[in-house]
Amino acid sequence: MATEWNVLNLLRHSRHDWLNHLQLINGYLSMGRVDKVEKLVEDIVNKAKNESHLSHLKMDKVAEKLLTFNWGDHSFRISFEVITSESDWSQVEDTVYPFLEMLFQLLDTYAVYGEDHHAMIMISDIESKTIEVDFQGTLTFTKDMEKRVRRIEKEFEHNIEQIEWNESECYVNFFPEGIVRKRSHHTSENGSSIR
């Protein structure tokens, strides 16, 4: 179920994140670990830049989902990087949002809860609009999961150039505006789908 974010909830979660960062910085400084402080500050600056780039893509629902995802109760965490030469993705949001919803629901359902799972999302439009999702973790591999992956493939057959999945990872290369080059479809030895 989607969380209804109001201003107070957003501020509370944001304040909690900032307090965690400040406590880490304070702890490293008390140990004299200036190198760790410098690295943490660099990571915070990079994260803020990515969040800013994401917010400027004009995909408000997608930005809200990615910016607030880690505040929810999920079986995996996400991070993202935005490499963009233009800032208007509004015309593809109605394709991107349902794709991310279906994929995140699948990963939430089949990632083994309590373990450390991570999905990296790369959003780029340097050559063409592309979203890459690279999930690393342990998946409960079932027939139902396979059906749901096939459903995603069918639903977005004109957008998914490549999809690979097995018990420990899931990778998808997604083109919101559609695939322009010819695709081929293969199956790996363990039954995972590769386009």
PyRosetta script that sets phi, psi and omega in degrees:
from pyrosetta import init, pose_from_sequence

init()
pose = pose_from_sequence("MATEWNVLNLLRHSRHDWLNHLQLINGYLSMGRVDKVEKLVEDIVNKAKNESHLSHLKMDKVAEKLLTFNWGDHSFRISFEVITSESDWSQVEDTVYPFLEMLFQLLDTYAVYGEDHHAMIMISDIESKTIEVDFQGTLTFTKDMEKRVRRIEKEFEHNIEQIEWNESECYVNFFPEGIVRKRSHHTSENGSSIR")
pose.set_psi(1, 135.3)
pose.set_omega(1, -179.2)
pose.set_phi(2, -71.6)
pose.set_psi(2, 141.5)
pose.set_omega(2, 177.7)
pose.set_phi(3, -83.4)
pose.set_psi(3, 135.2)
pose.set_omega(3, 174.4)
pose.set_phi(4, -84.8)
pose.set_psi(4, 112.1)
pose.set_omega(4, -177.9)
pose.set_phi(5, -92.7)
pose.set_psi(5, 119.0)
pose.set_omega(5, 170.7)
pose.set_phi(6, -105.4)
pose.set_psi(6, 173.3)
pose.set_omega(6, -174.1)
pose.set_phi(7, -59.2)
pose.set_psi(7, -42.2)
pose.set_omega(7, -178.4)
pose.set_phi(8, -65.5)
pose.set_psi(8, -41.0)
pose.set_omega(8, 176.9)
pose.set_phi(9, -62.0)
pose.set_psi(9, -44.8)
pose.set_omega(9, 179.9)
pose.set_phi(10, -61.2)
pose.set_psi(10, -45.5)
pose.set_omega(10, -179.9)
pose.set_phi(11, -64.4)
pose.set_psi(11, -39.7)
pose.set_omega(11, -179.9)
pose.set_phi(12, -62.6)
pose.set_psi(12, -46.9)
pose.set_omega(12, 179.8)
pose.set_phi(13, -66.8)
pose.set_psi(13, -40.7)
pose.set_omega(13, 179.0)
pose.set_phi(14, -63.9)
pose.set_psi(14, -43.6)
pose.set_omega(14, 178.7)
pose.set_phi(15, -61.9)
pose.set_psi(15, -41.3)
pose.set_omega(15, 178.7)
pose.set_phi(16, -60.5)
pose.set_psi(16, -44.7)
pose.set_omega(16, 178.2)
pose.set_phi(17, -60.4)
pose.set_psi(17, -45.7)
pose.set_omega(17, -178.1)
pose.set_phi(18, -66.4)
pose.set_psi(18, -39.0)
pose.set_omega(18, 177.6)
pose.set_phi(19, -63.0)
pose.set_psi(19, -39.3)
pose.set_omega(19, 176.5)
pose.set_phi(20, -60.2)
pose.set_psi(20, -45.5)
pose.set_omega(20, 178.9)
pose.set_phi(21, -61.0)
pose.set_psi(21, -46.4)
pose.set_omega(21, -178.3)
pose.set_phi(22, -64.5)
pose.set_psi(22, -37.9)
pose.set_omega(22, 177.7)
pose.set_phi(23, -65.2)
pose.set_psi(23, -39.8)
pose.set_omega(23, 176.5)
pose.set_phi(24, -63.0)
pose.set_psi(24, -45.8)
pose.set_omega(24, 179.2)
pose.set_phi(25, -59.8)
pose.set_psi(25, -46.5)
pose.set_omega(25, 179.4)
pose.set_phi(26, -60.1)
pose.set_psi(26, -43.1)
pose.set_omega(26, 178.7)
pose.set_phi(27, -62.8)
pose.set_psi(27, -45.5)
pose.set_omega(27, 178.7)
pose.set_phi(28, -63.6)
pose.set_psi(28, -40.5)
pose.set_omega(28, 179.1)
pose.set_phi(29, -63.8)
pose.set_psi(29, -39.7)
pose.set_omega(29, -179.7)
pose.set_phi(30, -65.9)
pose.set_psi(30, -24.9)
pose.set_omega(30, 177.1)
pose.set_phi(31, -91.7)
pose.set_psi(31, -2.3)
pose.set_omega(31, -178.8)
pose.set_phi(32, 75.3)
pose.set_psi(32, 19.7)
pose.set_omega(32, -177.5)
pose.set_phi(33, -93.3)
pose.set_psi(33, 69.5)
pose.set_omega(33, -178.8)
pose.set_phi(34, -61.9)
pose.set_psi(34, -33.2)
pose.set_omega(34, 178.6)
pose.set_phi(35, -60.8)
pose.set_psi(35, -40.0)
pose.set_omega(35, 178.6)
pose.set_phi(36, -67.9)
pose.set_psi(36, -38.2)
pose.set_omega(36, 178.2)
pose.set_phi(37, -63.4)
pose.set_psi(37, -45.7)
pose.set_omega(37, -179.9)
pose.set_phi(38, -60.1)
pose.set_psi(38, -42.7)
pose.set_omega(38, 179.7)
pose.set_phi(39, -65.4)
pose.set_psi(39, -42.9)
pose.set_omega(39, 179.8)
pose.set_phi(40, -64.0)
pose.set_psi(40, -43.3)
pose.set_omega(40, 178.6)
pose.set_phi(41, -63.3)
pose.set_psi(41, -41.2)
pose.set_omega(41, 176.9)
pose.set_phi(42, -60.9)
pose.set_psi(42, -43.2)
pose.set_omega(42, 178.1)
pose.set_phi(43, -63.0)
pose.set_psi(43, -41.0)
pose.set_omega(43, -180.0)
pose.set_phi(44, -64.9)
pose.set_psi(44, -42.5)
pose.set_omega(44, 179.1)
pose.set_phi(45, -63.4)
pose.set_psi(45, -44.8)
pose.set_omega(45, 178.6)
pose.set_phi(46, -62.3)
pose.set_psi(46, -41.3)
pose.set_omega(46, 178.6)
pose.set_phi(47, -62.9)
pose.set_psi(47, -43.5)
pose.set_omega(47, 179.4)
pose.set_phi(48, -63.6)
pose.set_psi(48, -39.0)
pose.set_omega(48, 177.9)
pose.set_phi(49, -64.4)
pose.set_psi(49, -43.6)
pose.set_omega(49, 178.7)
pose.set_phi(50, -63.0)
pose.set_psi(50, -41.8)
pose.set_omega(50, 178.3)
pose.set_phi(51, -62.4)
pose.set_psi(51, -39.2)
pose.set_omega(51, 177.8)
pose.set_phi(52, -65.1)
pose.set_psi(52, -46.1)
pose.set_omega(52, 178.1)
pose.set_phi(53, -60.4)
pose.set_psi(53, -42.8)
pose.set_omega(53, 178.8)
pose.set_phi(54, -61.2)
pose.set_psi(54, -44.0)
pose.set_omega(54, -178.9)
pose.set_phi(55, -64.7)
pose.set_psi(55, -25.6)
pose.set_omega(55, -179.4)
pose.set_phi(56, -87.2)
pose.set_psi(56, -1.5)
pose.set_omega(56, -180.0)
pose.set_phi(57, -75.8)
pose.set_psi(57, -9.9)
pose.set_omega(57, -179.5)
pose.set_phi(58, 65.2)
pose.set_psi(58, 33.6)
pose.set_omega(58, 171.2)
pose.set_phi(59, -117.9)
pose.set_psi(59, 79.8)
pose.set_omega(59, -171.1)
pose.set_phi(60, -62.0)
pose.set_psi(60, -41.8)
pose.set_omega(60, -179.8)
pose.set_phi(61, -66.8)
pose.set_psi(61, -40.8)
pose.set_omega(61, 179.1)
pose.set_phi(62, -66.3)
pose.set_psi(62, -44.1)
pose.set_omega(62, 179.3)
pose.set_phi(63, -60.4)
pose.set_psi(63, -45.2)
pose.set_omega(63, 179.3)
pose.set_phi(64, -61.1)
pose.set_psi(64, -43.4)
pose.set_omega(64, -179.5)
pose.set_phi(65, -60.5)
pose.set_psi(65, -48.0)
pose.set_omega(65, -176.2)
pose.set_phi(66, -72.1)
pose.set_psi(66, -37.9)
pose.set_omega(66, -177.8)
pose.set_phi(67, -71.5)
pose.set_psi(67, -28.4)
pose.set_omega(67, -176.4)
pose.set_phi(68, -107.1)
pose.set_psi(68, -3.2)
pose.set_omega(68, -172.9)
pose.set_phi(69, -55.8)
pose.set_psi(69, -47.7)
pose.set_omega(69, -175.3)
pose.set_phi(70, -69.7)
pose.set_psi(70, -10.1)
pose.set_omega(70, 176.7)
pose.set_phi(71, -82.9)
pose.set_psi(71, -14.7)
pose.set_omega(71, -178.8)
pose.set_phi(72, -89.8)
pose.set_psi(72, 176.1)
pose.set_omega(72, 179.3)
pose.set_phi(73, -90.7)
pose.set_psi(73, 94.1)
pose.set_omega(73, -177.7)
pose.set_phi(74, -126.4)
pose.set_psi(74, 158.5)
pose.set_omega(74, -179.8)
pose.set_phi(75, -86.6)
pose.set_psi(75, 2.6)
pose.set_omega(75, 175.6)
pose.set_phi(76, -150.4)
pose.set_psi(76, 163.6)
pose.set_omega(76, 177.9)
pose.set_phi(77, -113.4)
pose.set_psi(77, 159.0)
pose.set_omega(77, 178.7)
pose.set_phi(78, -123.5)
pose.set_psi(78, 157.4)
pose.set_omega(78, 164.6)
pose.set_phi(79, -139.6)
pose.set_psi(79, 161.8)
pose.set_omega(79, -178.4)
pose.set_phi(80, -147.5)
pose.set_psi(80, 156.3)
pose.set_omega(80, 174.9)
pose.set_phi(81, -132.5)
pose.set_psi(81, 137.4)
pose.set_omega(81, -179.2)
pose.set_phi(82, -118.6)
pose.set_psi(82, 117.7)
pose.set_omega(82, 176.1)
pose.set_phi(83, -118.8)
pose.set_psi(83, 105.8)
pose.set_omega(83, -171.3)
pose.set_phi(84, -137.0)
pose.set_psi(84, 143.6)
pose.set_omega(84, 175.4)
pose.set_phi(85, -104.5)
pose.set_psi(85, -14.7)
pose.set_omega(85, 176.6)
pose.set_phi(86, -132.5)
pose.set_psi(86, 166.1)
pose.set_omega(86, -172.7)
pose.set_phi(87, -119.6)
pose.set_psi(87, 6.2)
pose.set_omega(87, -177.0)
pose.set_phi(88, -113.5)
pose.set_psi(88, 101.9)
pose.set_omega(88, 175.4)
pose.set_phi(89, -108.3)
pose.set_psi(89, 12.8)
pose.set_omega(89, -172.9)
pose.set_phi(90, -58.1)
pose.set_psi(90, -32.6)
pose.set_omega(90, -177.6)
pose.set_phi(91, -71.3)
pose.set_psi(91, -13.6)
pose.set_omega(91, 179.8)
pose.set_phi(92, -111.8)
pose.set_psi(92, 2.4)
pose.set_omega(92, -177.4)
pose.set_phi(93, -60.9)
pose.set_psi(93, -35.1)
pose.set_omega(93, -179.6)
pose.set_phi(94, -70.5)
pose.set_psi(94, -9.9)
pose.set_omega(94, 172.3)
pose.set_phi(95, -98.3)
pose.set_psi(95, -43.1)
pose.set_omega(95, -176.0)
pose.set_phi(96, -66.6)
pose.set_psi(96, -46.7)
pose.set_omega(96, -174.0)
pose.set_phi(97, -61.1)
pose.set_psi(97, -50.5)
pose.set_omega(97, 179.4)
pose.set_phi(98, -64.8)
pose.set_psi(98, -32.0)
pose.set_omega(98, 176.4)
pose.set_phi(99, -62.2)
pose.set_psi(99, -49.7)
pose.set_omega(99, 179.5)
pose.set_phi(100, -63.4)
pose.set_psi(100, -39.5)
pose.set_omega(100, 177.7)
pose.set_phi(101, -57.7)
pose.set_psi(101, -50.9)
pose.set_omega(101, -178.0)
pose.set_phi(102, -63.8)
pose.set_psi(102, -44.2)
pose.set_omega(102, -177.8)
pose.set_phi(103, -67.1)
pose.set_psi(103, -43.8)
pose.set_omega(103, -179.7)
pose.set_phi(104, -65.6)
pose.set_psi(104, -38.5)
pose.set_omega(104, 177.1)
pose.set_phi(105, -63.1)
pose.set_psi(105, -41.4)
pose.set_omega(105, 177.5)
pose.set_phi(106, -60.3)
pose.set_psi(106, -50.0)
pose.set_omega(106, -178.3)
pose.set_phi(107, -65.4)
pose.set_psi(107, -38.9)
pose.set_omega(107, 177.6)
pose.set_phi(108, -61.6)
pose.set_psi(108, -38.3)
pose.set_omega(108, -177.8)
pose.set_phi(109, -73.0)
pose.set_psi(109, -39.3)
pose.set_omega(109, -170.1)
pose.set_phi(110, -108.1)
pose.set_psi(110, -5.1)
pose.set_omega(110, 172.5)
pose.set_phi(111, -74.9)
pose.set_psi(111, 134.1)
pose.set_omega(111, -177.6)
pose.set_phi(112, -67.1)
pose.set_psi(112, 114.7)
pose.set_omega(112, -173.5)
pose.set_phi(113, -65.1)
pose.set_psi(113, 141.2)
pose.set_omega(113, 177.9)
pose.set_phi(114, 95.1)
pose.set_psi(114, -12.6)
pose.set_omega(114, 177.0)
pose.set_phi(115, -95.6)
pose.set_psi(115, 168.4)
pose.set_omega(115, -177.2)
pose.set_phi(116, -88.5)
pose.set_psi(116, 105.3)
pose.set_omega(116, 179.9)
pose.set_phi(117, -120.0)
pose.set_psi(117, 147.1)
pose.set_omega(117, -176.8)
pose.set_phi(118, -145.2)
pose.set_psi(118, 138.1)
pose.set_omega(118, 173.0)
pose.set_phi(119, -120.2)
pose.set_psi(119, 124.7)
pose.set_omega(119, 175.8)
pose.set_phi(120, -99.8)
pose.set_psi(120, 127.4)
pose.set_omega(120, 179.4)
pose.set_phi(121, -112.7)
pose.set_psi(121, 122.4)
pose.set_omega(121, 178.0)
pose.set_phi(122, -108.9)
pose.set_psi(122, 120.5)
pose.set_omega(122, 179.7)
pose.set_phi(123, -112.5)
pose.set_psi(123, 122.4)
pose.set_omega(123, -174.9)
pose.set_phi(124, -143.5)
pose.set_psi(124, 147.4)
pose.set_omega(124, 171.7)
pose.set_phi(125, -137.4)
pose.set_psi(125, 29.0)
pose.set_omega(125, -178.9)
pose.set_phi(126, -65.5)
pose.set_psi(126, -47.5)
pose.set_omega(126, 175.6)
pose.set_phi(127, -100.3)
pose.set_psi(127, -48.8)
pose.set_omega(127, 173.9)
pose.set_phi(128, -153.6)
pose.set_psi(128, 162.7)
pose.set_omega(128, -178.9)
pose.set_phi(129, -65.6)
pose.set_psi(129, 121.1)
pose.set_omega(129, -175.9)
pose.set_phi(130, -140.6)
pose.set_psi(130, 141.5)
pose.set_omega(130, 171.2)
pose.set_phi(131, -126.9)
pose.set_psi(131, 123.7)
pose.set_omega(131, 175.8)
pose.set_phi(132, -110.5)
pose.set_psi(132, 132.3)
pose.set_omega(132, 176.1)
pose.set_phi(133, -119.1)
pose.set_psi(133, 123.3)
pose.set_omega(133, -179.1)
pose.set_phi(134, -124.3)
pose.set_psi(134, 102.0)
pose.set_omega(134, 179.4)
pose.set_phi(135, -96.3)
pose.set_psi(135, 131.6)
pose.set_omega(135, 175.1)
pose.set_phi(136, -123.8)
pose.set_psi(136, 126.3)
pose.set_omega(136, 180.0)
pose.set_phi(137, 164.2)
pose.set_psi(137, -168.4)
pose.set_omega(137, -178.7)
pose.set_phi(138, -104.2)
pose.set_psi(138, 123.1)
pose.set_omega(138, 179.2)
pose.set_phi(139, -109.1)
pose.set_psi(139, 139.3)
pose.set_omega(139, 173.0)
pose.set_phi(140, -79.8)
pose.set_psi(140, 103.7)
pose.set_omega(140, -170.6)
pose.set_phi(141, -85.9)
pose.set_psi(141, 107.3)
pose.set_omega(141, -178.1)
pose.set_phi(142, -129.0)
pose.set_psi(142, 170.5)
pose.set_omega(142, 175.8)
pose.set_phi(143, -63.5)
pose.set_psi(143, -37.2)
pose.set_omega(143, 179.1)
pose.set_phi(144, -64.2)
pose.set_psi(144, -40.7)
pose.set_omega(144, 177.2)
pose.set_phi(145, -61.7)
pose.set_psi(145, -43.9)
pose.set_omega(145, 179.5)
pose.set_phi(146, -59.8)
pose.set_psi(146, -40.9)
pose.set_omega(146, 177.4)
pose.set_phi(147, -62.4)
pose.set_psi(147, -41.0)
pose.set_omega(147, -179.1)
pose.set_phi(148, -68.9)
pose.set_psi(148, -35.7)
pose.set_omega(148, 175.1)
pose.set_phi(149, -64.0)
pose.set_psi(149, -44.0)
pose.set_omega(149, 178.6)
pose.set_phi(150, -61.6)
pose.set_psi(150, -36.6)
pose.set_omega(150, 178.5)
pose.set_phi(151, -63.6)
pose.set_psi(151, -41.9)
pose.set_omega(151, 177.1)
pose.set_phi(152, -63.5)
pose.set_psi(152, -44.1)
pose.set_omega(152, 178.1)
pose.set_phi(153, -57.8)
pose.set_psi(153, -44.4)
pose.set_omega(153, -178.0)
pose.set_phi(154, -69.0)
pose.set_psi(154, -44.9)
pose.set_omega(154, -178.4)
pose.set_phi(155, -60.3)
pose.set_psi(155, -36.5)
pose.set_omega(155, -175.5)
pose.set_phi(156, -119.8)
pose.set_psi(156, 37.5)
pose.set_omega(156, -175.8)
pose.set_phi(157, -62.1)
pose.set_psi(157, -25.5)
pose.set_omega(157, 179.9)
pose.set_phi(158, -88.5)
pose.set_psi(158, -3.6)
pose.set_omega(158, -176.9)
pose.set_phi(159, -116.4)
pose.set_psi(159, -26.1)
pose.set_omega(159, -177.2)
pose.set_phi(160, -89.9)
pose.set_psi(160, 114.7)
pose.set_omega(160, 176.8)
pose.set_phi(161, -86.1)
pose.set_psi(161, -35.6)
pose.set_omega(161, -177.1)
pose.set_phi(162, -146.1)
pose.set_psi(162, 136.5)
pose.set_omega(162, 172.9)
pose.set_phi(163, -142.7)
pose.set_psi(163, 129.0)
pose.set_omega(163, 178.4)
pose.set_phi(164, -132.1)
pose.set_psi(164, 140.2)
pose.set_omega(164, 179.3)
pose.set_phi(165, -157.5)
pose.set_psi(165, 147.5)
pose.set_omega(165, 174.0)
pose.set_phi(166, -157.1)
pose.set_psi(166, -162.6)
pose.set_omega(166, -174.4)
pose.set_phi(167, -68.6)
pose.set_psi(167, -14.4)
pose.set_omega(167, -174.7)
pose.set_phi(168, -127.7)
pose.set_psi(168, 2.7)
pose.set_omega(168, 178.8)
pose.set_phi(169, -163.2)
pose.set_psi(169, 161.6)
pose.set_omega(169, 173.9)
pose.set_phi(170, -145.8)
pose.set_psi(170, 127.1)
pose.set_omega(170, 179.0)
pose.set_phi(171, -128.6)
pose.set_psi(171, 132.4)
pose.set_omega(171, 178.2)
pose.set_phi(172, -134.3)
pose.set_psi(172, 132.7)
pose.set_omega(172, 172.8)
pose.set_phi(173, -110.5)
pose.set_psi(173, 113.2)
pose.set_omega(173, -167.3)
pose.set_phi(174, -119.7)
pose.set_psi(174, 130.3)
pose.set_omega(174, 178.2)
pose.set_phi(175, -113.5)
pose.set_psi(175, 103.0)
pose.set_omega(175, -175.6)
pose.set_phi(176, -58.3)
pose.set_psi(176, -29.9)
pose.set_omega(176, -178.6)
pose.set_phi(177, -90.5)
pose.set_psi(177, 0.5)
pose.set_omega(177, -179.1)
pose.set_phi(178, 103.1)
pose.set_psi(178, 156.4)
pose.set_omega(178, -178.3)
pose.set_phi(179, -85.6)
pose.set_psi(179, 132.4)
pose.set_omega(179, -179.4)
pose.set_phi(180, -99.9)
pose.set_psi(180, -22.2)
pose.set_omega(180, 179.6)
pose.set_phi(181, -100.8)
pose.set_psi(181, 161.3)
pose.set_omega(181, -177.5)
pose.set_phi(182, -67.4)
pose.set_psi(182, 140.8)
pose.set_omega(182, -179.1)
pose.set_phi(183, -107.8)
pose.set_psi(183, 154.8)
pose.set_omega(183, 168.9)
pose.set_phi(184, -128.2)
pose.set_psi(184, 153.6)
pose.set_omega(184, -176.2)
pose.set_phi(185, -122.9)
pose.set_psi(185, 126.1)
pose.set_omega(185, -179.8)
pose.set_phi(186, -129.5)
pose.set_psi(186, 163.3)
pose.set_omega(186, 174.1)
pose.set_phi(187, -124.4)
pose.set_psi(187, 131.6)
pose.set_omega(187, 179.1)
pose.set_phi(188, -77.6)
pose.set_psi(188, 174.7)
pose.set_omega(188, -176.6)
pose.set_phi(189, -59.3)
pose.set_psi(189, -33.7)
pose.set_omega(189, -176.6)
pose.set_phi(190, -89.6)
pose.set_psi(190, 8.5)
pose.set_omega(190, 176.6)
pose.set_phi(191, 93.1)
pose.set_psi(191, -3.2)
pose.set_omega(191, -179.2)
pose.set_phi(192, -73.9)
pose.set_psi(192, 152.3)
pose.set_omega(192, -175.5)
pose.set_phi(193, -90.6)
pose.set_psi(193, 134.9)
pose.set_omega(193, 178.0)
pose.set_phi(194, -132.5)
pose.set_psi(194, 125.0)
pose.set_omega(194, 177.4)
pose.set_phi(195, -106.3)
pose.dump_pdb("model.pdb")
